[in-house]
Amino acid sequence: RKGDVFVLFGELFGRGYANGLVNEARKAGMTIVGITVGRRDENNALRALTDEELATAEANLGGRIINVPLMAGFDLDAPAGEPTPTDLLANMTLKSWQDDKLDWKHIEKCREAGVKRFKDSVARVMAQLDGMIPDGSNAFFAHTMAGGIPKVKVFLAIANRIYKGRGDRFMSSRALLDSDLGKLCLMNFDEVTANTFQYLIEGSAAVRARLEKTGGQVRYTAYGYHGTEILIDGTYRWQTYTNYTQGSAKMRLENVAKAAWAQGVKATVFNCPEIR
């Protein structure tokens, strides 16, 4: 209702289900607050929005944006002076990628660097957000972060064969799953699409505690892709047809929500195809 706050945890781009959420919040008279994933400069360094970019983004959202870059994933993160995972993938070719191996100890250091960067930024966002939500108000957090495939040329060619390939151009998804490239893609996709939901719930704990103490309520939602319930032997089971990317991240999202409910935090995961 009017006076409550809708927080979009994920930048609004183009048209999609997030626009429907924002429109409903606007119709209810809620205060709308967004964030930005930031932008990369010519050296791939993450930065906040410029004044012009911020004005455009706020006009698109119809609310205020907290200008702290919250780019998720670790594909472009690394300890200072060391190569990023994307740098390591750059040497892969269509002929070599199935046999090319990655240094997983280094990948883990990059993941830790990316997670720390993201959590630190969440803390900065929440410090600003805390002053934007009055005591006793209700807050609705909509997590809309998704994706995580590293931007490397070799993957685009592989993806075309796996997702769209027919006949001689068909490639089994198992080939990708068994490769180091596929394992990295899956790790980063989970980090962007699912783990950030956990970081949001944890990072907003102080805001949530204050609102609940003063009579307000807090809700969290997240949105997955390409899944459906199938009735098997009298029991509904969840099934996905993109097990190596969106599907496993959706299941991870659901597990985050279940764990949150067990702690008394009201978090729900929806399936994107039903959100229009």
ABEGO torsion letter per residue (X at the ends): XBGBBBBBBEBBBEBEAAAAAAAAAAAAGBBBBBBBAEBBBAAGBBBBBBAAAAAAAAAAAGBBBBBBBBBBEAAABBBBGBBBAAAAAAABBAAAAAABBBBAAAAAAAAAAAAAAAAAAAAAAAAAAAAABBBGBBBBBBBABBEGBBBBAAAAAAAAAAAABBEAABBBAAAAAABAAAAAAAAAAAAAAAAAAAAAAAAAAAAAAAAAAAGBBBBBBBBBBGBBBBBBGGBBBBBBABAABAAAAAAAAAAAAAAAAAAGBBBBBBBAAABX
